[in-house]
Amino acid sequence: MPQWRWRTLPVFFAFSLGGFIGLEVGIVAGGSDSQGLALSAFAVFAVMLGLAFSRVMTRFLISRQWIKPRPRR
């Protein structure tokens, strides 16, 4: 298994999840008059959350040995 870096992924995951949820609640509450700005911020947080989920799922699949890690170059 590759080395897990606990100082980076949990902080990134918490930031992206908090931003995604906070932005969604803010949009539902009607806190933004600019639809373009809200949409672009929503897209950025959605991509960040997707990257965090992909990292967690890749780690899960490697731990179950459903996929094999790539050897280091």
C-alpha positions in Angstrom: 0.0 0.0 0.0 1.2 3.5 -0.7 2.1 5.8 2.2 -0.9 7.6 3.6 -0.4 11.3 4.2 -2.7 12.1 7.0 -1.8 15.8 7.1 -3.1 16.5 3.7 -6.2 14.5 2.7 -8.3 15.0 5.8 -7.8 18.8 5.7 -8.5 18.9 2.0 -11.6 16.7 2.4 -13.0 18.7 5.3 -12.4 22.0 3.5 -14.1 20.7 0.3 -17.0 19.1 2.1 -17.5 22.2 4.3 -17.4 24.5 1.4 -19.7 22.4 -0.7 -22.3 22.1 2.1 -22.0 25.8 3.1 -22.4 27.0 -0.5 -25.4 24.7 -1.0 -27.1 26.0 2.2 -26.2 29.6 1.2 -27.8 29.1 -2.3 -30.9 27.5 -0.9 -31.2 30.4 1.7 -31.0 32.9 -1.2 -27.8 34.5 0.0 -26.4 35.2 -3.5 -27.6 37.6 -6.0 -25.0 36.7 -8.6 -25.9 33.4 -10.2 -22.7 33.2 -12.2 -20.4 33.6 -9.2 -22.4 31.1 -7.2 -22.3 28.6 -10.0 -18.6 28.9 -10.5 -17.9 28.5 -6.8 -20.2 25.5 -6.7 -18.3 23.9 -9.6 -15.0 24.5 -7.9 -16.1 22.9 -4.6 -17.8 20.0 -6.5 -14.6 19.2 -8.3 -12.6 19.4 -5.1 -15.0 17.1 -3.3 -14.9 14.7 -6.3 -11.1 14.6 -6.1 -11.2 13.9 -2.4 -13.8 11.1 -2.8 -11.7 9.5 -5.6 -8.6 9.5 -3.4 -10.6 7.8 -0.6 -12.2 5.2 -2.9 -8.8 4.4 -4.6 -7.4 3.8 -1.1 -10.4 1.6 -0.3 -10.0 -0.5 -3.5 -6.3 -1.0 -2.9 -6.9 -2.1 0.7 -9.4 -4.7 -0.5 -6.9 -5.8 -3.2 -9.5 -5.3 -5.9 -6.9 -3.2 -7.8 -3.2 -3.3 -7.5 -1.1 -0.1 -6.9 1.2 1.0 -9.6 4.9 0.5 -8.9 7.0 3.5 -8.3 9.1 4.8 -11.2 
